[in-house]
């Protein structure tokens, strides 16, 4: 873990190109790594760094509760999980300068896994640039960064998955990044039906993939579309004009979520191979 902490500190200083000034000054107003060099590709909206919502996860000590002014340790809708896992707030903590989201098997009823989660506290987001530096869990388990909104009045759900890393599935190997958008409509007869199920699009990952390397992931949400970045490279854009208006999630205010989880179809050989999984997040930075 010491190695991770040192790499993180060096990366931050290198990122800002501010080796000669103090860490406090460097962290005060960081520049997004949107093109891999520390420069904006575009900032036509004059967005500013949002320090009250961003987090470096640098709390003193280890195994600490994430900043409660920024994070809840539960799903924003109160969803507890599915047939294969239950969220457990104790498995979301800061350690050596990272947010750690952990998963363990067998700690709930039956064979369920217990999984960590954080979601933005009393904050929703629409337009802006959102960036994390993260390393996915090296296991058959989902490490995710996403936005989600449920309309309690009619049950409609909108979702933007910046990534769902699922390293050991054929459709999303450790060399892929899978981003999605969703618009679910619930009815008594059909249950939840995704109105735009054709937007899954794995992108090739640079270097050694999502579980052996740290990567910087960004999503630029602006009125015209949703732009996805990996290590400064735009790997995908979903234009608003290409999505049915009623199903487009880019204009919806949503809480932000980071979590690790097991899907309900995961049984037998599809279950996580290792007993414990660790998903690391170095930082989350927001400009809006």
ZAVEXVO-354415 format. One record per residue: x, y, z of N, C-alpha, C in turn. Coordinates in pm, whole numbers, padded with zeros to 5 digits, always signed. Example, Ala and Ser with C-alpha at 12.3 -4.5 7.8 and 13.67 -1.06 7.14 Angstrom:
! ZAVEXVO-354415
+01319-00569+00780+01230-00450+00780+01320-00330+00780;+01285-00225+00708+01367-00106+00714+01290+00003+00787;
END
This chain:
! ZAVEXVO-354415
+00081-00121+00000+00000+00000+00000+00085+00127+00000;+00203+00122+00061+00289+00239+00058+00325+00278-00086;+00347+00177-00170+00378+00205-00310+00266+00282-00377;+00142+00240-00351+00027+00309-00410+00025+00454-00365;+00050+00476-00234+00045+00612-00182+00151+00701-00246;+00273+00648-00264+00379+00727-00324+00351+00756-00471;+00301+00656-00543+00267+00675-00683+00160+00782-00697;+00061+00775-00606-00046+00873-00610+00008+01014-00591;+00094+01033-00491+00147+01166-00463+00229+01218-00581;+00313+01130-00637+00396+01173-00750+00312+01206-00870;+00208+01127-00893+00122+01151-01009+00053+01287-00998;+00006+01319-00878-00064+01446-00861+00029+01563-00889;+00150+01556-00836+00243+01666-00858+00281+01677-01005;+00304+01562-01069+00340+01562-01210+00225+01615-01294;+00102+01575-01256-00016+01614-01331-00028+01765-01339;-00006+01832-01227-00025+01975-01227+00096+02050-01283;+00210+01980-01297+00331+02048-01341+00377+02151-01240;+00357+02120-01110+00383+02218-01006+00478+02161-00901;+00582+02098-00944+00674+02032-00853+00735+02129-00753;+00746+02255-00790+00818+02349-00706+00732+02412-00598;+00598+02393-00602+00515+02457-00502+00456+02353-00410;+00395+02399-00303+00351+02308-00198+00234+02225-00244;+00214+02110-00174+00101+02024-00206-00030+02096-00182;-00034+02180-00077-00157+02254-00048-00194+02344-00164;-00095+02415-00217-00122+02502-00332-00161+02420-00454;-00093+02308-00476-00118+02227-00595-00258+02171-00594;-00309+02132-00477-00441+02071-00470-00552+02174-00470;-00516+02304-00455-00618+02405-00436-00708+02422-00558;-00652+02413-00677-00732+02432-00797-00671+02351-00911;-00681+02219-00903-00615+02135-01004-00676+02152-01142;-00597+02119-01240-00641+02127-01379-00686+01989-01426;-00800+01977-01490-00845+01845-01535-00752+01785-01639;-00738+01655-01634-00648+01583-01724-00725+01539-01847;-00793+01633-01908-00888+01598-02012-00823+01562-02145;-00698+01605-02165-00630+01565-02287-00498+01495-02256;-00480+01451-02131-00361+01377-02094-00241+01465-02061;-00255+01596-02072-00142+01686-02045-00176+01791-01941;-00298+01790-01891-00338+01890-01795-00406+02010-01857;-00450+02000-01980-00519+02110-02047-00661+02070-02083;-00751+02167-02075-00886+02145-02123-00885+02127-02274;-00967+02035-02324-00995+02032-02467-01091+02146-02500;-01191+02160-02414-01280+02276-02429-01345+02304-02295;-01365+02429-02267-01437+02470-02147-01523+02589-02185;-01612+02566-02277-01694+02673-02331-01793+02726-02228;-01815+02651-02122-01916+02689-02023-01856+02758-01902;-01723+02778-01902-01653+02843-01793-01677+02773-01660;-01677+02641-01663-01691+02565-01539-01570+02586-01450;-01593+02585-01321-01489+02604-01221-01475+02478-01135;-01355+02461-01080-01330+02347-00993-01421+02355-00870;-01491+02247-00842-01586+02240-00730-01521+02166-00614;-01456+02241-00526-01384+02178-00416-01477+02118-00312;-01599+02169-00301-01690+02116-00200-01745+01979-00237;-01742+01945-00366-01790+01814-00409-01676+01719-00444;-01558+01772-00476-01442+01690-00511-01380+01631-00385;-01302+01525-00402-01240+01460-00286-01110+01392-00327;-01002+01419-00252-00873+01352-00272-00860+01227-00186;-00953+01206-00094-00954+01090-00003-00825+01081+00079;-00779+01196+00125-00653+01202+00199-00675+01219+00349;-00780+01162+00406-00799+01172+00550-00681+01113+00626;-00650+01174+00739-00545+01120+00824-00587+00984+00878;-00487+00896+00892-00516+00762+00944-00568+00671+00836;-00593+00547+00873-00640+00446+00778-00772+00386+00824;-00842+00323+00731-00973+00264+00756-01069+00367+00817;-01070+00485+00753-01154+00595+00802-01283+00605+00723;-01386+00658+00787-01512+00685+00718-01492+00799+00619;-01533+00782+00492-01521+00893+00396-01596+01017+00446;-01551+01132+00403-01605+01261+00446-01758+01262+00436;-01824+01270+00550-01971+01261+00552-02038+01386+00499;-01962+01494+00481-02021+01613+00417-02031+01595+00266;-01962+01492+00213-01961+01467+00069-02022+01333+00032;-02019+01235+00124-02053+01098+00086-02147+01032+00185;-02248+00966+00131-02325+00865+00204-02266+00729+00171;-02287+00632+00261-02240+00497+00233-02359+00404+00209;-02448+00453+00123-02564+00374+00081-02613+00428-00052;-02696+00350-00120-02750+00391-00250-02848+00506-00231;-02849+00607-00319-02935+00723-00299-03084+00693-00296;-03126+00581-00357-03268+00545-00353-03302+00456-00234;-03201+00414-00158-03225+00319-00051-03219+00173-00096;-03187+00150-00225-03174+00013-00276-03067-00060-00196;-03098-00182-00151-03006-00257-00065-02920-00356-00140;-02961-00393-00263-02885-00491-00339-02977-00583-00417;-02926-00701-00455-03006-00796-00533-02992-00936-00474;-03014-01038-00554-03007-01175-00503-02865-01222-00474;-02764-01145-00522-02625-01188-00507-02542-01100-00414;-02591-00981-00380-02512-00896-00290-02603-00803-00211;-02546-00752-00100-02608-00648-00020-02505-00540+00005;-02545-00414-00011-02454-00305+00022-02425-00304+00172;-02300-00275+00206-02258-00266+00346-02167-00144+00358;-02214-00040+00427-02138+00083+00439-02002+00067+00503;-01985-00037+00585-01856-00058+00650-01746-00093+00550;-01784-00134+00430-01686-00173+00329-01653-00060+00233;-01679+00063+00276-01635+00183+00204-01555+00267+00303;-01424+00283+00278-01339+00352+00375-01219+00412+00302;-01153+00507+00368-01031+00563+00313-00911+00494+00377;-00807+00473+00295-00689+00402+00343-00569+00441+00257;-00464+00492+00321-00343+00532+00249-00371+00627+00132;-00462+00720+00153-00489+00822+00052-00581+00780-00060;-00649+00666-00044-00744+00620-00146-00879+00592-00082;-00984+00604-00159-01111+00543-00123-01101+00395-00160;-01135+00309-00066-01137+00165-00091-01279+00115-00080;-01327+00050-00185-01457-00016-00185-01430-00166-00188;-01471-00233-00084-01437-00374-00065-01562-00461-00081;-01540-00585-00123-01649-00683-00129-01600-00813-00065;-01689-00876+00012-01659-01004+00076-01779-01096+00059;-01755-01225+00045-01866-01319+00033-01914-01368+00169;-02038-01412+00173-02088-01487+00287-02117-01410+00413;-02119-01275+00405-02145-01198+00526-02292-01160+00542;-02373-01200+00445-02515-01172+00453-02590-01305+00452;-02721-01299+00445-02803-01420+00445-02766-01508+00327;-02753-01637+00352-02720-01731+00246-02579-01707+00195;-02565-01701+00062-02433-01690+00000-02409-01550-00055;-02482-01451-00006-02468-01316-00060-02332-01256-00029;-02291-01164-00118-02171-01086-00094-02210-00954-00029;-02118-00900+00050-02133-00766+00107-02042-00672+00029;-02095-00558-00013-02023-00471-00108-02028-00325-00063;-01915-00254-00086-01905-00115-00047-01962-00020-00150;-02009+00096-00103-02066+00198-00190-02050+00335-00126;-02031+00438-00209-02049+00576-00166-02134+00646-00271;-02218+00739-00225-02298+00821-00316-02294+00965-00266;-02310+01060-00357-02296+01200-00321-02403+01241-00220;-02361+01314-00118-02449+01354-00008-02526+01480-00046;-02656+01468-00057-02742+01584-00083-02697+01666-00202;-02638+01600-00300-02594+01669-00422-02640+01590-00544;-02687+01662-00642-02713+01602-00772-02636+01683-00876;-02608+01621-00989-02525+01684-01090-02591+01668-01227;-02572+01769-01310-02617+01760-01448-02499+01788-01539;-02472+01913-01573-02362+01944-01663-02232+01965-01584;-02121+01931-01648-01990+01951-01588-01894+01845-01637;-01771+01853-01585-01671+01750-01613-01636+01680-01483;-01638+01547-01486-01622+01464-01367-01509+01364-01395;-01410+01362-01307-01290+01282-01333-01251+01202-01210;-01218+01074-01230-01164+00991-01123-01035+00925-01171;-00949+00895-01077-00834+00809-01104-00857+00684-01021;-00857+00568-01087-00903+00448-01018-00832+00323-01070;-00842+00217-00989-00792+00086-01026-00900-00015-00988;-00949-00088-01087-01060-00180-01066-01017-00301-00985;-01114-00365-00921-01087-00488-00847-01044-00599-00943;-00944-00673-00902-00892-00783-00984-00972-00909-00954;-01095-00909-01002-01187-01018-00969-01305-01013-01065;-01384-01117-01065-01504-01126-01149-01617-01050-01081;-01601-00918-01074-01691-00834-00997-01691-00695-01060;-01799-00620-01045-01811-00490-01112-01757-00379-01023;-01664-00300-01078-01616-00176-01017-01672-00062-01101;-01753+00026-01041-01834+00117-01122-01826+00262-01076;-01850+00351-01172-01863+00495-01152-01983+00537-01235;-02091+00587-01170-02214+00609-01243-02299+00718-01178;-02399+00763-01256-02501+00857-01211-02637+00786-01223;-02726+00813-01127-02854+00742-01130-02963+00830-01070;-03081+00826-01135-03196+00902-01087-03321+00818-01101;-03399+00812-00995-03529+00744-01002-03637+00844-00968;-03738+00852-01053-03854+00937-01028-03952+00858-00943;-03962+00896-00816-04047+00821-00723-04194+00824-00763;-04235+00927-00836-04376+00942-00872-04419+00840-00977;-04333+00813-01075-04374+00722-01182-04280+00602-01201;-04173+00594-01123-04084+00478-01131-03984+00481-01244;-03983+00588-01324-03884+00599-01432-03744+00614-01374;-03646+00549-01439-03508+00555-01394-03416+00594-01509;-03328+00690-01484-03226+00730-01580-03089+00698-01522;-02995+00661-01610-02864+00617-01563-02756+00650-01666;-02641+00695-01617-02521+00711-01698-02411+00631-01630;-02361+00529-01696-02249+00449-01643-02121+00497-01711;-02041+00573-01638-01913+00617-01694-01827+00495-01722;-01825+00402-01629-01766+00270-01655-01826+00168-01560;-01834+00046-01609-01864-00072-01530-01755-00174-01564;-01649-00174-01487-01540-00269-01514-01579-00406-01462;-01578-00500-01553-01613-00638-01519-01510-00726-01586;-01390-00738-01525-01271-00782-01599-01275-00920-01661;-01349-01014-01605-01335-01152-01651-01460-01207-01719;-01536-01117-01780-01645-01158-01867-01601-01135-02012;-01641-01226-02100-01596-01217-02239-01635-01086-02304;-01752-01032-02268-01800-00909-02331-01737-00785-02269;-01659-00800-02164-01598-00684-02101-01472-00728-02027;-01369-00763-02101-01247-00817-02043-01171-00708-01968;-01060-00746-01906-00980-00648-01833-00916-00545-01925;-00927-00567-02056-00874-00473-02154-00984-00382-02212;-01101-00381-02151-01212-00303-02202-01267-00208-02096;-01325-00099-02142-01404-00010-02058-01545-00008-02115;-01644-00042-02034-01782-00046-02081-01859+00072-02023;-01909+00158-02111-01993+00271-02070-02133+00250-02125;-02233+00298-02051-02372+00280-02091-02454+00403-02056;-02568+00416-02124-02676+00500-02074-02801+00414-02070;-02892+00447-01978-03015+00368-01963-03133+00460-01934;-03248+00414-01978-03375+00473-01938-03471+00357-01914;-03494+00326-01788-03581+00215-01752-03722+00266-01725;-03820+00195-01777-03960+00225-01749-04023+00101-01687;-04082+00117-01570-04138+00004-01497-04289-00005-01519;-04337-00127-01534-04482-00151-01534-04510-00281-01462;-04631-00297-01417-04670-00419-01344-04655-00543-01431;-04683-00529-01559-04683-00646-01647-04544-00684-01697;-04456-00585-01718-04327-00614-01778-04208-00596-01684;-04229-00532-01568-04117-00498-01482-04037-00384-01541;-03908-00378-01513-03822-00271-01565-03777-00305-01707;-03808-00220-01801-03767-00240-01940-03678-00123-01981;-03558-00155-02030-03466-00052-02077-03512-00002-02214;-03535+00128-02225-03584+00186-02349-03472+00209-02451;-03346+00207-02405-03233+00229-02496-03124+00124-02468;-03154-00004-02488-03060-00109-02451-02942-00125-02547;-02942-00051-02657-02840-00070-02759-02720+00024-02741;-02704+00084-02624-02598+00182-02608-02475+00127-02533;-02469-00002-02506-02347-00059-02450-02237-00054-02555;-02117-00009-02515-02009+00004-02613-01873-00006-02544;-01819-00127-02525-01686-00141-02466-01580-00074-02553;-01489-00002-02489-01377+00063-02558-01247-00004-02515;-01153-00015-02607-01023-00074-02575-00947+00014-02476;-00884-00052-02379-00808+00018-02277-00659+00022-02312;-00591+00130-02277-00446+00135-02301-00369+00054-02196;-00242+00032-02223-00151-00032-02129-00199-00172-02092;-00199-00204-01961-00227-00341-01918-00368-00362-01866;-00459-00271-01898-00598-00294-01860-00637-00232-01728;-00755-00268-01681-00819-00197-01571-00780-00248-01433;-00724-00368-01423-00697-00425-01291-00550-00418-01252;-00460-00402-01348-00317-00396-01317-00263-00254-01322;-00335-00162-01385-00290-00023-01397-00394+00073-01339;-00344+00186-01288-00432+00298-01257-00464+00372-01387;-00587+00419-01397-00627+00498-01513-00708+00618-01468;-00704+00722-01549-00785+00841-01526-00906+00836-01619;-01023+00844-01560-01149+00834-01635-01226+00965-01619;-01279+01015-01728-01356+01137-01722-01484+01127-01801;-01583+01205-01759-01705+01220-01838-01739+01368-01843;-01758+01417-01964-01796+01556-01988-01944+01556-02025;-02026+01609-01934-02171+01618-01958-02203+01763-01994;-02245+01785-02117-02281+01918-02162-02412+01910-02240;-02475+02023-02269-02608+02018-02331-02615+01937-02460;-02508+01930-02537-02514+01860-02665-02485+01712-02661;-02425+01663-02551-02391+01522-02549-02313+01483-02425;-02274+01356-02421-02198+01297-02311-02070+01241-02370;-01954+01288-02321-01825+01251-02377-01746+01173-02272;-01694+01055-02309-01622+00967-02217-01473+00969-02251;-01389+00974-02147-01244+00982-02164-01173+00875-02082;-01064+00823-02137-00972+00736-02063-00831+00788-02084;-00764+00822-01975-00627+00873-01981-00614+00986-02083;-00713+01075-02083-00709+01192-02169-00758+01172-02310;-00797+01049-02346-00841+01021-02482-00994+01007-02483;-01057+01077-02576-01203+01065-02593-01234+00931-02660;-01286+00836-02582-01310+00701-02635-01453+00683-02685;-01539+00778-02651-01679+00763-02695-01755+00892-02669;-01846+00926-02760-01940+01036-02739-02080+00988-02775;-02175+01018-02688-02316+00994-02717-02381+01131-02736;-02417+01160-02859-02478+01290-02889-02625+01288-02851;-02670+01395-02793-02810+01406-02754-02903+01383-02874;-02861+01432-02988-02945+01421-03108-02962+01277-03156;-02877+01184-03107-02885+01045-03151-02973+00958-03062;-03028+01017-02956-03107+00941-02857-03249+00995-02855;-03350+00907-02850-03487+00957-02836-03499+01054-02719;-03565+01166-02743-03566+01275-02645-03615+01231-02508;-03716+01146-02504-03773+01104-02376-03681+01013-02298;-03582+00955-02366-03494+00858-02301-03354+00911-02273;-03327+01034-02311-03191+01087-02296-03163+01124-02150;-03058+01066-02087-03031+01094-01946-02938+01213-01921;-02878+01269-02027-02776+01370-02007-02824+01499-01946;-02954+01529-01956-03009+01653-01902-03076+01633-01766;-03058+01515-01708-03125+01481-01581-03029+01504-01464;-03078+01572-01361-03001+01587-01238-02992+01452-01167;-02869+01411-01130-02852+01279-01070-02745+01281-00962;-02763+01201-00856-02653+01177-00764-02543+01098-00834;-02423+01105-00778-02307+01034-00829-02278+00915-00737;-02240+00801-00797-02220+00678-00720-02088+00612-00761;-02014+00562-00662-01901+00473-00682-01931+00347-00601;-01924+00230-00665-01955+00108-00590-01889-00014-00651;-01891-00122-00575-01846-00253-00620-01961-00348-00594;-01991-00436-00690-02109-00521-00671-02103-00648-00753;-02190-00741-00716-02207-00869-00785-02346-00868-00848;-02354-00904-00976-02484-00905-01042-02565-01029-01003;-02697-01017-01016-02783-01126-00968-02777-01250-01055;-02719-01241-01175-02704-01361-01258-02576-01435-01226;-02497-01382-01134-02369-01444-01102-02384-01558-01001;-02380-01678-01051-02383-01796-00967-02277-01893-01016;-02235-01981-00930-02140-02084-00970-02011-02025-01022;-01973-02065-01145-01845-02020-01203-01844-01870-01230;-01961-01807-01235-01967-01663-01261-01946-01578-01136;-01940-01641-01020-01919-01565-00898-01774-01517-00890;-01748-01413-00808-01609-01369-00791-01519-01483-00748;-01400-01487-00810-01309-01600-00787-01236-01589-00654;-01199-01467-00614-01127-01449-00488-01224-01416-00375;-01180-01444-00254-01268-01423-00139-01295-01275-00116;-01193-01189-00133-01211-01047-00107-01167-00966-00230;-01240-00858-00256-01213-00772-00371-01193-00630-00322;-01101-00556-00387-01071-00419-00348-01066-00330-00472;-01152-00231-00473-01160-00132-00581-01108-00001-00522;-01003+00055-00585-00935+00173-00533-00969+00296-00616;-00998+00407-00549-01021+00535-00615-00927+00637-00551;-00839+00693-00631-00740+00790-00585-00806+00925-00555;-00892+00970-00646-00959+01098-00627-01082+01104-00714;-01170+01197-00683-01274+01240-00776-01271+01392-00779;-01268+01449-00900-01260+01594-00917-01372+01639-01010;-01433+01748-00974-01553+01794-01044-01539+01941-01080;-01573+01972-01204-01580+02109-01253-01722+02131-01305;-01792+02229-01250-01928+02255-01298-01967+02399-01271;
END
